[in-house]
Amino acid sequence: MCVTSLELAKHVAKEVGDSMQYANDCNQGILVGGMTSSQVNLTRQEIQLLQGVCSSISVDIAEVCDSFRSLFKPLHGSSGMLYRAGEHVILDDCSPPQCVAELDRFLCVRIDGKYQRFVQARIYPMILNDDGRQMRDPYSGYNLLTKSTATLKISKVTAISRKVMLYPFDMASEPEAAIVIDFGRESLPDEVWDIIVPFYPKLNDMVLVEGEDPQPWLAKIVGIQERAKTIRVLYYEEDLSRPGQDLFVPMTSRLAYDYVPWDSVKGLPLGDWHGNAYEWSP
């Protein structure tokens, strides 16, 4: 389906959205834009990407197709959502299952005699730490990516999950780093551990720091470096003179103090002070 304006797209969605014959086709997405001078010639790479989407190299793909700058998805949001070239979205047909993409254009391609709708986009890689884990903005908890490289991708329009926003992130090693602001997240996390809580350090807070052991390390914040996004901590260890009481006291070894990045802080312990000892049950 294609129309020349957003108003017409909304009208079509209202008229045929509940139709047994046209509802599925309509709800997948309505191409928006004029047909005049919209024809483009597909490159060999784009045809190969389309063959990958169709899971076959034997399909008959027309080398000339129609290009559109917008797509209206009636079932997204409370009253539908218009997706436009240049915007950023989550695609759910990637490996891993979801990826962040910048929309280039929408295509209406004739394949084996039938017209199908696709989105052409550029995939930006996520930024990982030295352990291969996703890096996040310490203030918001949102994931980080880099725009320094991009991979061309063509997907069915049904792969578009939702819009996101990219906001520049100051990172010396990645000058084109950006925060993925996922304001349209569809559902709550499956596990409590997946819930992202923004972290901002405060002096004398007790925190749990990720380390080499399965159990996080208990530490007290004794210094904050906002520009480097690191904190200086004093580690606590179990008070062996009072066994079984879950009391922790400052370490006295030369390894008692350490500098750790904000994203190594995994949470706040639920405990209480007893003099200079901290009561906490791991």
Order of alpha helices (4+ residues) and beta strands (2+ residues): beta-alpha-alpha-beta-beta-alpha-beta-beta-beta-beta-beta-beta-beta-beta-beta-beta-beta-beta-beta-beta-beta-beta-beta-beta
